[in-house]
Amino acid sequence: MIALKYIASSGNVYDLKSKEIKTQTANFHAWGWNPVGVELKYGLRITDFTKDAAEYSTMLIIEGSYFDRKDILDSLHEDFEYDIRNKTPGRIIWGECYIDCYINESNTEPTEKPSWTENEINIYAPYPFWIREEKKSFTASSEPLFAQFLDFEFDFDYDYTPPTSGSSLWVRDFPFASEFQMVVYGPVASPHILINGHVYEFYDTLLADEYAIIDSKNNTITKMTVSGQAVNIFDKRNKDESIFEDIPGGTLTVNWSGSFGFDLTIFEERSEPHGGDDRYAGLTGNGAQLMVER
């Protein structure tokens, strides 16, 4: 069964398809784009599309004894307001996707049933995209196969070995360019990563147990030192090719020296979450409703 959860910014997690809390309606597969263009004699010449914040009206059914229901509602609404007062969104999880949001409206109505309470809420998502994270780790190469390459009969201070190299093909089915987070692990000096021909690079040295986080959403590069200090190394980026360039859609060809490792997390954005039809348990034919089990 597809998961449906609310994670408050406080860290509290609520299963919205549990015995105590059920979701009667959740129209997560309704969406729209706003055309922008120049009015013509007949119609419009499209120049762009924009997107409003997403809103979803949702009915929660709280089941249990009076005191159990009261405790659940109090906890939920404290977390709803905690998000708003701290201006930090919570998160709705639908299967493998999530959307950051606020619960900005709530209405609780008594019912004729003694064992449940209906709570209608409004989910407001300022950034109207559902995100699925795809992550892949690219590890440092082990010792080269020909470890004695150019190992002369008389000793130099070091042996000559062939350079390590890294190459990987990441087969993906998401067709659009996406924001990303990249974590580069030391030891390495001036790491150079090539993805579908585009260079991601900064000019700084990471020691063993140090790492750098490249965040394309916030346009930041942060180095975490051995002592735990966070250092802004934004100015040390390669300025000829943007280190924040979106990761292309489809299959990726990744090349790097192989002497260091890194993780790449891609944030695939959709107007609706994956799982929008009746192939999934609990969904009706319109792909939008979850029916309460009574």
ABEGO torsion letter per residue (X at the ends): XBBBBBBBAAGBBBBAABAABBBABBBAABBBBBBBBBBBABEBBBABBBBBBBBBBBBBBBBEBAAAAAAAAAAAAAAAAAAAAAGBBBBBBBEABBBBBBBABBBBBBBABAABBBBBBBBBBABABBBBBBBBBBBBBBBBABAABGBBABBBABBBBBBBBBBBBBBBABABBBBBBBBBBOBBBGBBBBBGGBBBBBBBBBBBGBBBBBBAAAGBBBBBBAAGBBBBAAAABBAABBAABBBBBEBBBBBBAGABBBBBBBBBBBABBBGABAABBGBBAAGABBBBBX
